[in-house]
């Protein structure tokens, strides 16, 4: 299948960047962004004129094109977000240069278009290989057996050092990242737009654990007792809205995914539950709502699907995970291994489009309950800045205020975000600039 070329994708990304920035939380209500019930929605919500948006890509992402072989593969730089697309059956190659001390993580988020068909067995796989072609790590993100509807699929793989001085995946060199997509013949065969991100975790100053810590409590705490507060979510990882522990309400449109981020420090546990409110109507929807928790490197901690929804309130919870601990990376369970560092943990809630077909096309009330158990403790002594693998005072302030991740360095983007300029104004500014340029050339 012919893939989108960089130029075409670049134009799409430029338009998406303008739209995404105009849709930041706290921006004004835009008359053109109304929900199916006719009511205007905040620009921070993931609703567009033609319907809900399944995902908002990072407007600062660099457009890239993965190669069919590692000989032509482009590099992925640390801390940079990239934009690509992947077709069914494709294997895309990228390169990362690693030293002999860092742990590296590469995530891929693929987004089937809203209205497309996905089936059980459709999946996205990310693999990291060492310079000799040996697999360091691999993970898949699959469409679940219930609720087979388009939603973001996120998988990550890592090069994790275990204290051994020699062996596979320990030497410095150029490592390969392979992203694969498998789709059933009955699924829509269009390319999936994709977001890639690479992060590096510094090594430890000396020594460090090489095996998992002891037992941990899996007891589920009581839900938050305070009355829930309203806080709308973002439409992607880059626009995830900060939350503290507590109960929060949001309006979610069928087909929409909303993202939040919660600071979880060393020694703390995160518990998450989402409840879909009641509705009038007839019918039953299997897999009506999806709840997922991802770690700071976007690795999946756990996900859960509601089994059925008949109009009565329905809740779904992720399984308990251990407290954040550096030694968790040596555990046997993928869910427990994912709790390996402190930082922003992401919570995604997705609503099945079939809910709108059975109970009406409108926003639905979702209540998200979050509990962070345990006092923060000192983390490992990194041989360098912890970067995104830490919880700072600024993180706690952002969670309290409901902030999204900081805007990039683009002057235009900063102007739009700071001024809260509507989408129409942004487009008019762009047209005005092009007109002025054309006159000067004339």
Secondary structure, DSSP 8 states (H G I E B T S, - for coil): -----HHHHHHHHHHHHHHHHHT-TT----TT-B-TTS-B--TTSSEETTEE-S----TT-EE---BSSGGG-EE--TT-EEEEEE-TT-EEEEEEEE-SS-EEEEEEEEE--TT----TT-EEEEEEE-TTS-EEEEEEEE--SS--S--EEEEEEEE---S-SSSTT-S-EEEEEEEEEE--TTS--S-EEEEEEEEEE--BSS----S--------------S--EE---BSSGGG-EEE-SEEEEEEEETT-EEEEEEEE-TT-EEEEEEEE--------BTT-EEEEEE-TT--EEEEEE-S-BSSS-EEEE--------GGGGGSSSHHHHT--S-EEEEEEEEE-HHHHHHH-SSEEEEEEEEEEES-------BSS--TTSS--HHHHHHHHHT--S---S-HHHHHHHHHT--HHHHHHHHHHHHHHHHHHH-
